[in-house]
């Protein structure tokens, strides 16, 4: 039986990944510090450890005997803006701890690092390919860039078996922070959606099941050293998203505008996932419109 370690296993994407691995017969270990993770998301079949990914001895022990380490533990962009010091620690030393834990094994497991399309900042090319340059517009982005570069340097110097994935604006059942579920929850409660800025900012919303499938498809040593975008390539403005969510709930798309947060500097985003399509055979299967019609996505609003 194959064994995987999932860091951030109680988080949004991590918990979905654990369920997918278990369904395919994998043995799954997980670690989470529950700073934002939810215990109820974690299957009882996961060998669960409450701990800090920056704990090097702990990570070495958890990586032992694993075929793949999926690193998803992170302080998100909102937390990173509020607590810069701790977020830098988790978002840079955490990946470093995972990399070194893998290298400490006699047969290093493959490491799949879930980075972010935030590393592109406001890209000059839309849809944005993996070749676009780094642009660090906030502490979260800077930490993700640092973690990527450190991992790639260990690949060159010490043969770290590393693959990097950059998902775009992931949403779906159980997501607490994203605008999709926030809008659904407020409309379901008879309240207007709250939009920061003028509502014209665009994002590339990618359904969590598609992202998990993409992350898992990179877990092969033939892809070591490669970076993959996971996105739909479609721009959707916040105002358009509010309209889609209102239609899904069956109400008027009422909106309240509030000032834009300082760390949100990207006006447009859509990803070019051609590399993933050609190399992995991956493409998004669930559209934003279709997912909003699914009761599973809408019912997730009641956990917000």
N, C-alpha and C positions, 0 to 999 in steps of 0.2 A: 504493500500500500504506500502511495506517495504521501509525503508529509510537507505541509506548508506552515510557515509562520506569518501571521498577519499582524502588523503593528497598527494601532488605532482600530482594533477589531470591534469596538463598540460605537464607532463613529458611523456616519451615514453611509459612505461608500464601503468602508471596511466591513460593516455588518452584512451588507448585500454580497460582498465578495465571499465572506465566510460561508454564507448559505449556499452559494453556487458551488464552492469547492466541496462542501459536505455532500451536496446532491450528486456530485460526480465521484463520490467514494474516497475523497482525500481525507487524511487525518489532519486536523487543523489545530494549531496552537495559536493563541492570541494574547496580545498584551495591550492594555489601555490604562491610562491614569484616571479616567473618568472625570477629567476636567470639563469636558463637554459630552463625552460618550454616555450612552444610556444603557444600563444593565439589561433591560428588557429586550434589547435588540440582539443580544448574544445568545446563540443556541446553546443548550446544555451539553451538546456534543462537542463544543469547542473546549480544548484544554486551556482554560482561561487563567491568566496571571494579571494581577493588578500591580502595576509598576511603572517606572520611568524609562523611556527608551534611551535616555542618556546614561543609564546605569550599565557600564561596559561589562562587568562580570555577569550580570543578569542576562544581557543580550547574547553573550557568548554561549551561555548555557541553553538559552531558548533556541538558538540557531543550530545547535548540535543535532545531527541526524536529519536535517531538513533538506528537501530538494530545491525549494524555492522560498525566498523571503520576500514578501510583499510589504513594502514600507509605505504606509499611509498616515501614520501618526503625525499630527501637525497642530500648530496654533493657527487658526484661520486668519484671514485678512483683518477682520474686525477686532479680534483679540490682539493681533500684532500691533494695531494702531494704538490700543489702550495700554498694553503692557509690553513695551518694546524689548526690554531686557530679557524677560523670561521667554518671549517668543523667539528671539534670536537664539537663545540657548537650545530650545526644543527643535527649532527649524533648521539649525546648522549642526549642532553637536549630536542631535538625534540621528540624522542620516549618517553622520560620521561614525557613530557608535554601531549602527547597523552594518556599515561597510566593513569595519574592523572585525565585527563579530563573524561575518562571513569569511573573511580572510584568515581568521584564527582556526578555522576548521581544516582537517586533513584534506577534505574534498569540499571546497567552498561551494555553498549553494548559490544558485542564480539569484541575484537581487533585482527586483523590479521596483524602481523608485517612481512613485506617483508624484510628479512635479505639478506644474500648473501653466496654463497659457498666459498667466499673468507675467511671465518672464519676458514677454514681447512688449509689455507696456502698450503705448499707442503705436501700433505697427504702421509702417509706411505702405505696406501691401495688404489688401483685403480681397479675398481670403488669404490668411497668413500661413506660409509654409514654415517648416522646421528650420530652414536656412536663415530666417529673419534674425537680425541681431538682438541681443539682450538689451532691455531698457528697464532700469530699476527706478520705478516711480514711487516706491514706498518700502518700508522695512520688510514686509512680507515678501515682496518680489525680490528684494536684495538677498534675503535668506535663501529663497528657492534657487536663485542663480548660483549662489555660493555652494549650495549643496550639490547642484548638478556638476559644477566645475570640479569640486573636490572628488566626487565619485569618478568622473572621467579621468582625472589625474591618477587615481588609484588603478583604474583600468590600464592605463599606459605603463605605470611604474611597477604594479604588483599583480597584474592580470586579474583584477576584480571582475567577475562576470556580472556586468551591469547592463540593464536596459532601462531607459527613461521614457515614461509616458506623460503626456501633457493633456489632461482632459479639459474640456471647455464647459464652464457653467453647468455643472451637473445638477439635476433635479429629479424628483420622484418621491415615492412613498417614504415618509419618515424624515424628510429634509426639514430642518428647523430654520436655517438661516436664509435660504434663497428666496427671491421675489416670487417665484411661481407659487410655492405653498403659502407664503405670506398673503399674497393677493387672494388665493382661494379661501383661506381661513377668514379673512376680513369680509369678503363678499358673502360667504356662508353665514357670517354673524350679522349681516345687514349693515356692515360698515364700509366706508370708502377705502379703496386701496391707497396706501401712502407711497408716493413716488418722490424720490430725491432728484433735485434738479428740474429740468424742463420736460423730462420724459422722452427725449429724443435719443438718448444713449442706447446703443444697440449691443446685444450680446448673442452668443451662439449657444442656445440651450440644448443640452444633450442628455437624453434619458439615462437613468442610472443603470438599467439592465444592459443597454448598449455599451456603456462605459466599462462595466464589469466584464462583459464579453471581450472587449478590446484589451483590457488589462491582462486578462487570462491568456489571450492569444499571443501576447508578447513573451510568454514564459517559455522560451526555447533558446538554447544557447546559440542557435544560428543567428539570433538577433542581438547578441552582445555588442555593445558599443553604439547601438542605434537609438534614435529618439523618434517617438511617434506622437503626432497630434491625434486627439480623438474628439472630433466635432462634426457638426452637420454641414458647415459651410454656409449656413443661412443666418443673416442678420435679422434680429427681431428687436424692435424698440420697446422700451418699458411701457409706453402708451399702448402699443399694439398688444403687448402681453396682457395688460390689464383688460383690454377688450376681449381677448380670447378666454381669460379666466372668468370674466363676467358671463360670457356666453355659456361656459361650461356649468356654472352654478345656476344660470337662469335669472340674471338680474341686470340692472343697468350698470354700466361701467363708470361709476362715480369715482372720482380721484381727488386726493388732497396732496398738494405739492409742498415739499419742505426743502430746506437748503441741502445742497450736495455736501456729503462728507469729504473732508480734505484728501483722504487717501484714494478716493475714486476719481481718477484722472483720465480714464480711457473713454473716449467718445464713441468709438466703433470697434466691434470685434466680430470676426467670423474666421473659422479655421479651415485651412487647406489640409484635408486628411488623405490626399492622394497616396502618400507613402504607405499609410496603413492599409489602404484599399489594395494596392499592388502587392505589398510584401505579405500582409496578413490575411488578405481576403476579407477585411473588415469593412463594414459600412453600417451606419445607423439604420435600424429597422423600425424604430418607433418615432413618429413625427410628434412635434409639440402638440399639434391639433388633436391627433388621435389619442395621445396620452391623457389630455385634459378631458376627454370624453370617458375615460376609464374610471370606474368607481374607486379603484384602488388608489389612484392619484388624488382624487378629490377627498376621499375619506381620510387621507393622511393629514388633512388640515386640522382635524380635531385633536391632534397631539401637539399642536404648536403652543 
